[in-house]
Amino acid sequence: MMILTAFGSGLLFGLGLLLAGMADPAKVQAFLDLAGAWDPSLMLVMGGGVAVSALAYARGRRQARTAFGAPLQLPQGRSIDRRLIAGSLLFGIGWGLAGICPGPALVLLAQGKALWFAGAMFAGMALFELLPARTS
């Protein structure tokens, strides 16, 4: 049942990205072009995502287990360190240059597009796993 739920959630997420235009790099770049032909429509998509996420986190804080009985593990870290800042900068630069972020990249990959971006994304994920995490 958990696999079907994960599949259904991913399918719904992917369809939402397609319908919202998040898988269209030109639309995303138009959203990021504040000084030019700015397209604010993706702000509604992001706002909707933040609202749904905020509701899910609020509910998650009140319960210890998921709907399937697994322990609920919410992120505990609240510190801002160099790794977080560097990762955020790399994400923002990549999103601005390519007009694609990881979720839409997977949708585009399923369509046979964004092969270079997805390859770079997977290489970055592998590099992150290989680099030792420094605690200070």
C-alpha positions, 0 to 999 in steps of 0.5 A: 500500500505504501508503494501505491501511495508513493506512486500516486503522490509522485504522479499527482506532483508531476501532473501538478508541475506540468499543469502549473508550467513548472516543467517549462524552463522558459516560464520559470526563467520569465518568473525569475526575470524581475527586471524584464518581462516578469511572469508572476504566475508561478508565485501562486504555485509556490504559495500553494506549495508552501501552504500545503507544506505548512499544514502538513508540518503543523499536523506532523508535529502533533503525531508520532506515526504516519498513516501507515504506522511508520515513525514520523521523522521531521527535520530537527536541524535549524542551523544555517551553516556554510554547506546550507548556504553553498547548496542554496546558492548552487540550487539558485544558480542552476535554477536561474540558468536552466529554468529547471529544479529537481522535481520538474527535472524528473518530469522532463527526464521521463519525457526524454528531455533535460538529460544534461540537467538530470545528469548534473543533478545526479552527479551533484547528489553523488558528490554530496554523499562522497564528501564528508560532513564536517561538524563544528 
